[in-house]
Amino acid sequence: MAITVKDLLSTPAFCNFEVLAGKNGLDRMVTSVSVMDAPDIHNWIRGGEILMTTGYIMKDDTLKFLDLIKNINQAQAAALFVKITRFIDTLPEEVLALAEELAFPIVYMPVNLAFIDVIHPVLSQIVNDQARRLQLSENIHRSFTNLVLSGGETEQIINTLGTIIDRDVAYFDLYFRKNYISARTPQFRDNILNTALEDLLLQYMSYPIRSDNRVFGYLIYCRREQGSNADDCDDIAVEHASTVLKLNVQKKISNLEIEYRYKNEFIQDLIMNNIKYRDEVTNRASLYGWDFSKGLTAVLVEIHGFKESYLEASHCQAIESLEMIREQIFETCKLLIKHNFAPLIFASLSDSIVFLIETQTLNMSAFHTQLAAVCLEIETNVEKNHHFFVTIGIGNHKKSVMDVHLSYQEAKTAVQIGRLLYKQNKTVFYKNIGVYKLLESLYNTDEAREFCDLSIGKLKQYDKKYGTEFFQTLVCINDCGWNLRKTAEKLYIHYNTIKYRYKKIADILNSNLDDSEERFAMSLAIKLIRMADE
């Protein structure tokens, strides 16, 4: 804390001074001292000045004196020192009452003192305080600098800060999602671990660690008791600690980005089958502590419609917003995958992210069940928090790392088929796509279109001509396994109505819908039409 009016008055040089009014304002900080020679002095006040006067210019005008007090208080002067008995025997009661109301200190100054007798000790105190602060700042700066040069990490920085200010301290690292605590009391540690950050910011003192308009974290520390003279040390230490934390987090981010780039290149080489020798895979994997001996499964998460949104973005701000959303979606995926499957092995692509998951169990059924549950959580989270859908493709497990590119291609095929068939969130296992593996290469050919026209084309033409919905009814019948009662329930219509439609569809197509071969042809045509329509 800087020098206050109270601090000055407590020194021997001011032992004969007396506070006449405004005692509640004695904690005002003092930055300079000046002699007042005009009633409009407030126009030149910068804040924190002690003004000295004989009172001559206000001796016969109480209203002018009142205006002076109002104006210099509003200009944030520190106090008014008045020589009583030189030109003013006593201050007007109205002036004293106003000073009390404004908590603005008016101080009796002995008439025998020259102004220089006050100016010299005030400036000496200010200069000494600034020198003390500079020395304190240098000592604290040296402590943190030595810590950084010796390779000190975030935990050591927080412990050092806690030692300097002798208080409980914590750092919420928002970027790396980690908390560091230097606690002298169990209660503080419990609060930090069990209380939301928003509530902690209200409960404790806080200092944001900010760089380039981005907050990377918050220093949180206990409030000191009112009037403590150690606040100077606290402020300086916190400022220096924040500078060191910024450097530390930027170094970590830089190292992380370099490692991320190398990992990304490695995984992309792996899934694109650009690595031909197992030794190269083993050596590069060992750099990151990865062991691929248990085999891998590729999981591809693609943001539905992201490329279209990107092309529709009309200005740089919209593009930056989309890129931020993409990174947030990727972070969501990484957190959920990492929470359930370790280690986290991934590569980011333009609008998708691929994970290579080590199989930790010999029970593939249990593994697939767990994987499906995690993928459902990703779908739900992305839709709720980012307002996008995702299509997730899961390739088959490959025992050899040299075959993982095949699992990736399978996951990619599963995503393509899932994107063709479903407009919303969907997780597709390659092992479950069955006949769609074959149809994926056929659905967009002339032969496929001719087959569909011959099988159920008449039904679509009839709907178009008469405004009916027999084709959608047939699709629903097919989806319900040709069970008419189940179809009626799904369409919310009477069973007799669905029987009528069933017979009408058979008449329009001139087909026996009870024949298994006819049903197979229609079911196949429906699949091809769905794929083509998407």
MINU-618287 format. One record per residue (C-alpha): residue in three letters; x, y, z; residue number from 1. Coordinates in steps of 0.05 Angstrom, whole numbers, plus 32768, in hexadecimal, padded with zeros to 4 digits. Example, Ala and Ser with C-alpha at 12.3 -4.5 7.8 and 13.67 -1.06 7.14 Angstrom:
<rs>
   residuo      u      v      w   num
       ALA   80F6   7FA6   809C     1
       SER   8111   7FEB   808F     2
</rs>
This chain:
<rs>
   residuo      u      v      w   num
       MET   8000   8000   8000     1
       ALA   801A   8046   7FF0     2
       ILE   8023   807E   8024     3
       THR   7FE1   8096   8041     4
       VAL   7FCD   80D5   8066     5
       LYS   7FCA   80AB   80A6     6
       ASP   8011   8091   809A     7
       LEU   802C   80D7   8094     8
       LEU   8009   80F2   80D1     9
       SER   8024   80B9   80FB    10
       THR   806D   80CF   80EE    11
       PRO   8093   80FD   811E    12
       ALA   8095   8136   80EB    13
       PHE   804A   813D   80F1    14
       CYS   8041   8132   813B    15
       ASN   8022   8177   8145    16
       PHE   7FF0   8170   810D    17
       GLU   7FA7   8162   811E    18
       VAL   7F6E   8145   80F5    19
       LEU   7F34   8176   80F8    20
       ALA   7F03   8150   80CC    21
       GLY   7EFE   8116   809C    22
       LYS   7F21   80E1   80C7    23
       ASN   7F00   80AA   809E    24
       GLY   7F28   80C0   8062    25
       LEU   7F6D   80B9   8081    26
       ASP   7F7C   807B   8056    27
       ARG   7F7F   80A6   8017    28
       MET   7FC1   809B   7FF2    29
       VAL   7FF3   80D4   7FED    30
       THR   8019   80DF   7FAC    31
       SER   8031   8127   7FB4    32
       VAL   802B   8167   7FDC    33
       SER   801C   81AE   7FC3    34
       VAL   800D   81F4   7FDB    35
       MET   7FC7   820D   7FCA    36
       ASP   7FC6   8255   7FB0    37
       ALA   7F84   8259   7F8B    38
       PRO   7F3C   8241   7F97    39
       ASP   7F3A   821D   7F54    40
       ILE   7F76   81F0   7F65    41
       HIS   7F4A   81B3   7F56    42
       ASN   7F55   81BE   7F0C    43
       TRP   7F9E   81AA   7F14    44
       ILE   7F97   8171   7F45    45
       ARG   7FAC   812C   7F2B    46
       GLY   7F98   8105   7F69    47
       GLY   7FBA   80F5   7FAB    48
       GLU   7FD4   813C   7FBA    49
       ILE   7FD8   8159   8000    50
       LEU   7FC5   81A2   7FF8    51
       MET   7FE0   81D6   802A    52
       THR   7FC0   821B   8035    53
       THR   7FBE   8255   8064    54
       GLY   7F74   825C   8055    55
       TYR   7F7C   82A5   8041    56
       ILE   7F55   829F   8000    57
       MET   7F18   8281   8024    58
       LYS   7F1C   82A5   8067    59
       ASP   7EDE   82CF   805C    60
       ASP   7EB6   82A2   802E    61
       THR   7E99   8261   804A    62
       LEU   7E76   824F   8009    63
       LYS   7EB8   8254   7FE4    64
       PHE   7ED8   8227   8018    65
       LEU   7EA0   81F4   8010    66
       ASP   7EA8   81F4   7FC5    67
       LEU   7EF3   81E9   7FCE    68
       ILE   7EE9   81AB   7FF9    69
       LYS   7EB6   818E   7FC8    70
       ASN   7EE3   819B   7F8B    71
       ILE   7F25   8181   7FA7    72
       ASN   7F03   8144   7FC4    73
       GLN   7EE4   8135   7F80    74
       ALA   7F29   813E   7F60    75
       GLN   7F42   8109   7F92    76
       ALA   7F72   8133   7FBB    77
       ALA   7F8D   810F   7FF8    78
       ALA   7F83   8145   802D    79
       LEU   7F82   818F   803D    80
       PHE   7FB5   81AB   8070    81
       VAL   7F9F   81EE   808B    82
       LYS   7FC8   8220   80B5    83
       ILE   7F96   8234   80EB    84
       THR   7F9D   8278   810E    85
       ARG   7FC4   8298   80D6    86
       PHE   7F88   82B3   80AF    87
       ILE   7F52   8284   80C9    88
       ASP   7F47   827B   8113    89
       THR   7F17   8241   810C    90
       LEU   7EFA   821B   80D2    91
       PRO   7EAF   8225   80C5    92
       GLU   7E83   81ED   80E0    93
       GLU   7E64   81E4   809B    94
       VAL   7EAA   81D5   807E    95
       LEU   7EBA   81A2   80B4    96
       ALA   7E76   8181   80AC    97
       LEU   7E80   817B   8060    98
       ALA   7EC6   815D   806A    99
       GLU   7EAA   812A   809A   100
       GLU   7E73   8118   8069   101
       LEU   7EA4   8110   8030   102
       ALA   7ED8   80ED   805B   103
       PHE   7F0A   8121   8042   104
       PRO   7F42   812F   8075   105
       ILE   7F4C   8177   808B   106
       VAL   7F8A   817C   80B6   107
       TYR   7FA2   81B3   80E5   108
       MET   7FE8   81CB   80D2   109
       PRO   8011   81F1   8106   110
       VAL   8017   823A   80F1   111
       ASN   8061   823E   8102   112
       LEU   8073   820A   80CD   113
       ALA   8089   8221   8087   114
       PHE   806C   81FB   804C   115
       ILE   80B0   81DE   803D   116
       ASP   80B0   81BE   8083   117
       VAL   8075   8194   806B   118
       ILE   808A   818A   8022   119
       HIS   80CE   816D   8034   120
       PRO   80B6   8134   8063   121
       VAL   807B   8123   8036   122
       LEU   80A6   811C   7FF8   123
       SER   80DB   80F6   8020   124
       GLN   80A6   80C4   8036   125
       ILE   808C   80BC   7FEF   126
       VAL   80D2   80B3   7FD2   127
       ASN   80E5   8082   8009   128
       ASP   80A5   805B   7FFD   129
       GLN   80B2   8057   7FB2   130
       ALA   80FA   8041   7FBF   131
       ARG   80E1   800C   7FEE   132
       ARG   80AE   7FF4   7FBB   133
       LEU   80E3   7FF2   7F85   134
       GLN   8112   7FC9   7FB1   135
       LEU   80D9   7F9B   7FC5   136
       SER   80C5   7F93   7F7C   137
       GLU   810C   7F84   7F68   138
       ASN   8114   7F4F   7F9F   139
       ILE   80D2   7F2D   7F8B   140
       HIS   80E3   7F32   7F41   141
       ARG   8127   7F11   7F4F   142
       SER   8105   7ED9   7F75   143
       PHE   80D6   7EC8   7F3C   144
       THR   810B   7ED3   7F06   145
       ASN   813B   7EA2   7F28   146
       LEU   8101   7E71   7F2F   147
       VAL   80F2   7E75   7EE4   148
       LEU   813C   7E70   7ECF   149
       SER   8144   7E32   7EFA   150
       GLY   8109   7E11   7ED6   151
       GLY   80D5   7E1D   7F0B   152
       GLU   808F   7E04   7EFA   153
       THR   804B   7E20   7F0B   154
       GLU   8047   7DFD   7F4E   155
       GLN   8089   7E1C   7F65   156
       ILE   8072   7E61   7F4D   157
       ILE   8032   7E5C   7F77   158
       ASN   8058   7E42   7FB4   159
       THR   8089   7E7C   7FAE   160
       LEU   8051   7EAF   7FA9   161
       GLY   802F   7E90   7FE6   162
       THR   8070   7E96   800D   163
       ILE   807B   7EDF   7FF9   164
       ILE   8036   7EF8   800B   165
       ASP   802E   7EC6   8044   166
       ARG   7FE8   7EB3   802F   167
       ASP   7FC1   7E7A   8010   168
       VAL   7FC7   7E7C   7FC4   169
       ALA   7FAB   7E54   7F8B   170
       TYR   7FB0   7E57   7F3F   171
       PHE   7F78   7E40   7F12   172
       ASP   7F98   7E2D   7ECF   173
       LEU   7F5E   7E32   7E9E   174
       TYR   7F88   7E1E   7E61   175
       PHE   7FA3   7DDD   7E7D   176
       ARG   7F68   7DD2   7EAC   177
       LYS   7F91   7DCA   7EEA   178
       ASN   7F93   7DE9   7F30   179
       TYR   7FD1   7DFA   7F59   180
       ILE   7FC9   7E07   7FA4   181
       SER   7FF8   7E23   7FD8   182
       ALA   7FCD   7E1D   8016   183
       ARG   7FDE   7E2C   805E   184
       THR   7F98   7E19   8075   185
       PRO   7F70   7DDA   8064   186
       GLN   7F31   7E04   805C   187
       PHE   7F50   7E2B   8021   188
       ARG   7F65   7DEB   7FFE   189
       ASP   7F1F   7DCD   8007   190
       ASN   7EFE   7E0C   7FEC   191
       ILE   7F2B   7E0D   7FAF   192
       LEU   7F1E   7DC3   7FA0   193
       ASN   7ED3   7DC4   7FAD   194
       THR   7EBA   7E09   7F98   195
       ALA   7EAB   7E22   7F52   196
       LEU   7EDB   7E56   7F36   197
       GLU   7EA4   7E8A   7F2F   198
       ASP   7E96   7E86   7F7A   199
       LEU   7EE0   7E87   7F8D   200
       LEU   7EEA   7EC8   7F66   201
       LEU   7EB5   7EE8   7F92   202
       GLN   7ECF   7ECA   7FD2   203
       TYR   7F1A   7ED9   7FCB   204
       MET   7F49   7F0C   7FAC   205
       SER   7F58   7EFA   7F64   206
       TYR   7F87   7F0F   7F2C   207
       PRO   7F7B   7EF9   7EE3   208
       ILE   7FB7   7EDD   7EBC   209
       ARG   7FA9   7EFF   7E7A   210
       SER   7FCE   7F01   7E38   211
       ASP   7FB5   7F1B   7DF4   212
       ASN   7F70   7F27   7E10   213
       ARG   7F6B   7EDF   7E26   214
       VAL   7F66   7EC8   7E6E   215
       PHE   7F91   7E8A   7E7B   216
       GLY   7F82   7E84   7EC5   217
       TYR   7F76   7EA7   7F07   218
       LEU   7FA2   7EB1   7F44   219
       ILE   7F76   7EAC   7F82   220
       TYR   7F8D   7EC0   7FC7   221
       CYS   7F70   7ED2   800B   222
       ARG   7F61   7F19   801E   223
       ARG   7F8F   7F39   8051   224
       GLU   7F73   7F59   8090   225
       GLN   7F5C   7FA1   8088   226
       GLY   7F94   7FD4   808F   227
       SER   7FCE   7FA4   8088   228
       ASN   800E   7FC6   8070   229
       ALA   8024   7F89   8049   230
       ASP   7FF5   7F97   800F   231
       ASP   802F   7FB7   7FE8   232
       CYS   8054   7F75   7FE9   233
       ASP   8016   7F50   7FD5   234
       ASP   8007   7F7A   7F98   235
       ILE   804F   7F7A   7F7F   236
       ALA   8056   7F2F   7F8B   237
       VAL   8015   7F1F   7F67   238
       GLU   8027   7F4A   7F2C   239
       HIS   806C   7F29   7F25   240
       ALA   804E   7EE4   7F2E   241
       SER   801B   7EF3   7EF8   242
       THR   8052   7F07   7EC7   243
       VAL   8079   7EC7   7ED6   244
       LEU   8039   7E9D   7ECF   245
       LYS   802C   7EBD   7E8A   246
       LEU   8072   7EAB   7E73   247
       ASN   806A   7E65   7E90   248
       VAL   8027   7E57   7E6F   249
       GLN   803F   7E73   7E2C   250
       LYS   807C   7E46   7E2F   251
       LYS   8050   7E0A   7E3F   252
       ILE   8020   7E1B   7E06   253
       SER   805A   7E23   7DD6   254
       ASN   8078   7DE0   7DEA   255
       LEU   8034   7DC0   7DE6   256
       GLU   8027   7DDB   7DA0   257
       ILE   806A   7DC0   7D88   258
       GLU   805C   7D7B   7DA6   259
       TYR   8015   7D7D   7D8C   260
       ARG   802E   7D8C   7D45   261
       TYR   805F   7D51   7D47   262
       LYS   802A   7D23   7D64   263
       ASN   7FF7   7D39   7D30   264
       GLU   8028   7D2C   7CF7   265
       PHE   8039   7CE8   7D13   266
       ILE   7FF0   7CD2   7D1A   267
       GLN   7FDF   7CED   7CD4   268
       ASP   801A   7CC6   7CB7   269
       LEU   8000   7C88   7CDB   270
       ILE   7FB7   7C8C   7CC4   271
       MET   7FCC   7C9F   7C7D   272
       ASN   7FFA   7C63   7C79   273
       ASN   8037   7C8E   7C6D   274
       ILE   8063   7C66   7C9D   275
       LYS   807A   7C24   7C80   276
       TYR   80A8   7C0A   7CB6   277
       ARG   8093   7BF3   7CFC   278
       ASP   80D4   7C0C   7D1B   279
       GLU   80C4   7C53   7D06   280
       VAL   807F   7C4E   7D26   281
       THR   809D   7C31   7D66   282
       ASN   80D4   7C66   7D6B   283
       ARG   80A5   7CA1   7D5E   284
       ALA   8070   7C85   7D8E   285
       SER   80A3   7C7C   7DC6   286
       LEU   80B2   7CC7   7DC4   287
       TYR   806C   7CD2   7DE1   288
       GLY   8069   7C95   7E0E   289
       TRP   8038   7C70   7DE0   290
       ASP   8036   7C24   7DDC   291
       PHE   800D   7C08   7DA3   292
       SER   8017   7BBF   7DB4   293
       LYS   7FCE   7BB4   7DC8   294
       GLY   7FB2   7BCC   7D86   295
       LEU   7F8A   7C09   7D73   296
       THR   7F44   7C1E   7D5E   297
       ALA   7F3A   7C5D   7D34   298
       VAL   7F01   7C8C   7D48   299
       LEU   7EF1   7CC6   7D19   300
       VAL   7EC6   7D00   7D31   301
       GLU   7EAE   7D2E   7CF9   302
       ILE   7E89   7D6F   7D05   303
       HIS   7E49   7D6B   7CDC   304
       GLY   7E42   7DA5   7CAB   305
       PHE   7E80   7DCA   7CC4   306
       LYS   7E9F   7DD3   7C7F   307
       GLU   7E5D   7DF0   7C65   308
       SER   7E5B   7E21   7CA0   309
       TYR   7EA3   7E34   7C92   310
       LEU   7E94   7E43   7C48   311
       GLU   7E57   7E6C   7C5C   312
       ALA   7E7F   7E98   7C8C   313
       SER   7E81   7EDD   7C6E   314
       HIS   7EB6   7F00   7C98   315
       CYS   7EF4   7EF3   7CC1   316
       GLN   7ED1   7EF7   7D04   317
       ALA   7EA0   7EC0   7CF0   318
       ILE   7ED9   7E94   7CD8   319
       GLU   7F00   7E9F   7D19   320
       SER   7EC1   7E8E   7D41   321
       LEU   7EB8   7E4D   7D1A   322
       GLU   7F00   7E3A   7D24   323
       MET   7EF9   7E47   7D6F   324
       ILE   7EBA   7E1B   7D71   325
       ARG   7EDF   7DE4   7D4C   326
       GLU   7F18   7DE6   7D7E   327
       GLN   7EE6   7DE5   7DB8   328
       ILE   7EC3   7DA8   7D99   329
       PHE   7F07   7D86   7D91   330
       GLU   7F18   7D96   7DDA   331
       THR   7ED5   7D78   7DF0   332
       CYS   7EE4   7D38   7DC9   333
       LYS   7F2A   7D33   7DE5   334
       LEU   7F14   7D3C   7E2D   335
       LEU   7EDF   7D06   7E28   336
       ILE   7F0C   7CD5   7E03   337
       LYS   7F46   7CE2   7E33   338
       HIS   7F18   7CD8   7E6F   339
       ASN   7F05   7C92   7E57   340
       PHE   7F3F   7C7A   7E2D   341
       ALA   7F89   7C88   7E3A   342
       PRO   7FB7   7C9D   7E1D   343
       LEU   7F99   7CD4   7DF2   344
       ILE   7FB1   7CC9   7DAB   345
       PHE   7F92   7CF5   7D75   346
       ALA   7F9C   7D20   7D37   347
       SER   7F73   7D5D   7D23   348
       LEU   7F5B   7D63   7CDB   349
       SER   7F34   7D9D   7CBB   350
       ASP   7EEF   7D8D   7CD6   351
       SER   7EFC   7D4C   7CFA   352
       ILE   7F28   7D2D   7D2E   353
       VAL   7F40   7CE4   7D2F   354
       PHE   7F51   7CBE   7D6E   355
       LEU   7F7A   7C7E   7D71   356
       ILE   7F61   7C58   7DAE   357
       GLU   7F8A   7C21   7DCE   358
       THR   7F5F   7BE5   7DE0   359
       GLN   7F68   7BDA   7E2B   360
       THR   7F3C   7B9C   7E2F   361
       LEU   7F38   7B5A   7E0A   362
       ASN   7EEC   7B5F   7E0D   363
       MET   7EDD   7B84   7DCD   364
       SER   7E93   7B85   7DDC   365
       ALA   7E9E   7BAB   7E1D   366
       PHE   7ECF   7BDA   7DFA   367
       HIS   7E9D   7BEA   7DC3   368
       THR   7E66   7BF6   7DF7   369
       GLN   7E93   7C27   7E1D   370
       LEU   7EA8   7C48   7DDC   371
       ALA   7E5F   7C51   7DC6   372
       ALA   7E4E   7C71   7E09   373
       VAL   7E87   7CA3   7E03   374
       CYS   7E74   7CB4   7DBC   375
       LEU   7E2C   7CC1   7DD2   376
       GLU   7E47   7CF0   7E07   377
       ILE   7E6F   7D15   7DD2   378
       GLU   7E32   7D1B   7DA5   379
       THR   7E08   7D37   7DDF   380
       ASN   7E3D   7D67   7DF8   381
       VAL   7E4D   7D83   7DB3   382
       GLU   7E04   7D8E   7DA1   383
       LYS   7DF4   7DAE   7DE5   384
       ASN   7E31   7DDB   7DED   385
       HIS   7E46   7DEA   7DA5   386
       HIS   7E06   7DE1   7D7D   387
       PHE   7E25   7DB2   7D4A   388
       PHE   7E18   7D6A   7D39   389
       VAL   7E50   7D37   7D32   390
       THR   7E55   7CF6   7D0B   391
       ILE   7E84   7CC4   7D2C   392
       GLY   7EA1   7C89   7D06   393
       ILE   7EC3   7C4F   7D2A   394
       GLY   7EF1   7C20   7D04   395
       ASN   7F01   7BD8   7D16   396
       HIS   7F36   7BC7   7D49   397
       LYS   7F7A   7BB9   7D2A   398
       LYS   7FAC   7B8E   7D50   399
       SER   7FE7   7BAA   7D29   400
       VAL   7FF8   7BF4   7D29   401
       MET   800D   7BEC   7CE0   402
       ASP   7FC3   7BDF   7CCF   403
       VAL   7FA7   7C1A   7CF5   404
       HIS   7F9F   7C40   7CB3   405
       LEU   7F6B   7C0C   7CA0   406
       SER   7F44   7C1A   7CE0   407
       TYR   7F46   7C64   7CCF   408
       GLN   7F2B   7C57   7C89   409
       GLU   7EF4   7C2D   7CA7   410
       ALA   7EE2   7C65   7CD8   411
       LYS   7EE3   7C96   7C9D   412
       THR   7EB3   7C69   7C76   413
       ALA   7E86   7C63   7CB3   414
       VAL   7E84   7CAF   7CB8   415
       GLN   7E73   7CB7   7C6E   416
       ILE   7E3A   7C85   7C73   417
       GLY   7E22   7CA4   7CB5   418
       ARG   7E23   7CE9   7C95   419
       LEU   7DFA   7CCF   7C59   420
       LEU   7DC6   7CAD   7C83   421
       TYR   7DBE   7CDA   7CC0   422
       LYS   7DB5   7D25   7CC5   423
       GLN   7DC3   7D28   7D10   424
       ASN   7DF4   7D0A   7D41   425
       LYS   7E06   7CC3   7D32   426
       THR   7E3C   7C92   7D46   427
       VAL   7E49   7C5C   7D12   428
       PHE   7E73   7C1D   7D1D   429
       TYR   7E92   7C04   7CDD   430
       LYS   7E83   7BBD   7CF3   431
       ASN   7E39   7BCD   7CF4   432
       ILE   7E2F   7BF0   7CB1   433
       GLY   7E24   7BAD   7C8E   434
       VAL   7E07   7BB5   7C48   435
       TYR   7E16   7C00   7C48   436
       LYS   7E5F   7BEF   7C3C   437
       LEU   7E4A   7BD6   7BF8   438
       LEU   7E15   7C0B   7BEB   439
       GLU   7E45   7C44   7BFB   440
       SER   7E68   7C38   7BB9   441
       LEU   7E28   7C2C   7B92   442
       TYR   7DF2   7C5C   7BAA   443
       ASN   7E05   7C95   7B7B   444
       THR   7E09   7C6D   7B3A   445
       ASP   7DD8   7C6A   7B00   446
       GLU   7DCD   7C20   7B0D   447
       ALA   7DB7   7C2F   7B55   448
       ARG   7D87   7C65   7B3E   449
       GLU   7D69   7C36   7B09   450
       PHE   7D61   7BFF   7B3E   451
       CYS   7D3C   7C2F   7B6D   452
       ASP   7D0E   7C47   7B35   453
       LEU   7CFB   7C00   7B23   454
       SER   7CF0   7BEB   7B6B   455
       ILE   7CC9   7C25   7B8A   456
       GLY   7CCC   7C5E   7B58   457
       LYS   7C81   7C57   7B49   458
       LEU   7C71   7C65   7B92   459
       LYS   7C98   7CA6   7B93   460
       GLN   7C77   7CBC   7B52   461
       TYR   7C31   7CAC   7B6E   462
       ASP   7C40   7CD6   7BAD   463
       LYS   7C57   7D10   7B82   464
       LYS   7C19   7D0C   7B55   465
       TYR   7BE3   7D04   7B8B   466
       GLY   7C06   7D24   7BC8   467
       THR   7C06   7CE3   7BF0   468
       GLU   7C3C   7CC8   7C1F   469
       PHE   7C3E   7C7E   7C0C   470
       PHE   7C8A   7C7E   7C02   471
       GLN   7C96   7C97   7C4A   472
       THR   7C65   7C63   7C62   473
       LEU   7C8D   7C2D   7C3E   474
       VAL   7CCD   7C47   7C5D   475
       CYS   7CAF   7C43   7CA2   476
       ILE   7C94   7BFD   7C95   477
       ASN   7CDA   7BE8   7C80   478
       ASP   7CFA   7C09   7CBD   479
       CYS   7CC9   7BE4   7CEA   480
       GLY   7CDD   7BA0   7CCC   481
       TRP   7C9C   7B9C   7CA3   482
       ASN   7C74   7B98   7CE3   483
       LEU   7C33   7BBD   7CD5   484
       ARG   7C1D   7BC5   7D1D   485
       LYS   7C60   7BE3   7D31   486
       THR   7C5C   7C11   7CF4   487
       ALA   7C16   7C28   7D07   488
       GLU   7C2E   7C39   7D4D   489
       LYS   7C6A   7C5F   7D32   490
       LEU   7C3F   7C88   7D01   491
       TYR   7C08   7C92   7D35   492
       ILE   7BD2   7C76   7D07   493
       HIS   7B9E   7C3E   7D0D   494
       TYR   7BB3   7BF8   7CFC   495
       ASN   7B7D   7BF3   7CC6   496
       THR   7B99   7C32   7CA6   497
       ILE   7BDF   7C14   7CA0   498
       LYS   7BC0   7BD4   7C83   499
       TYR   7B9D   7BFE   7C4E   500
       ARG   7BDD   7C23   7C3D   501
       TYR   7C04   7BE2   7C39   502
       LYS   7BD2   7BC6   7C06   503
       LYS   7BD2   7C08   7BE0   504
       ILE   7C1F   7C08   7BDC   505
       ALA   7C1D   7BC1   7BC1   506
       ASP   7BEA   7BD5   7B8C   507
       ILE   7C11   7C12   7B75   508
       LEU   7C52   7BEA   7B70   509
       ASN   7C2F   7BAD   7B55   510
       SER   7C57   7B84   7B87   511
       ASN   7C4D   7B4E   7BBB   512
       LEU   7C66   7B70   7BFA   513
       ASP   7C64   7B2F   7C20   514
       ASP   7C99   7B11   7BF2   515
       SER   7CDE   7B12   7C13   516
       GLU   7D02   7B21   7BD1   517
       GLU   7CD4   7B5C   7BC3   518
       ARG   7CE0   7B76   7C09   519
       PHE   7D2B   7B6F   7C02   520
       ALA   7D2B   7B97   7BC1   521
       MET   7D01   7BCE   7BDF   522
       SER   7D2B   7BD1   7C1E   523
       LEU   7D6A   7BD7   7BF4   524
       ALA   7D4A   7C0E   7BC9   525
       ILE   7D37   7C35   7C07   526
       LYS   7D7F   7C32   7C21   527
       LEU   7D9A   7C4B   7BDE   528
       ILE   7D67   7C83   7BDA   529
       ARG   7D78   7C99   7C21   530
       MET   7DC2   7C9C   7C10   531
       ALA   7DB6   7CC1   7BCF   532
       ASP   7D87   7CF4   7BF0   533
       GLU   7DBC   7D05   7C24   534
</rs>
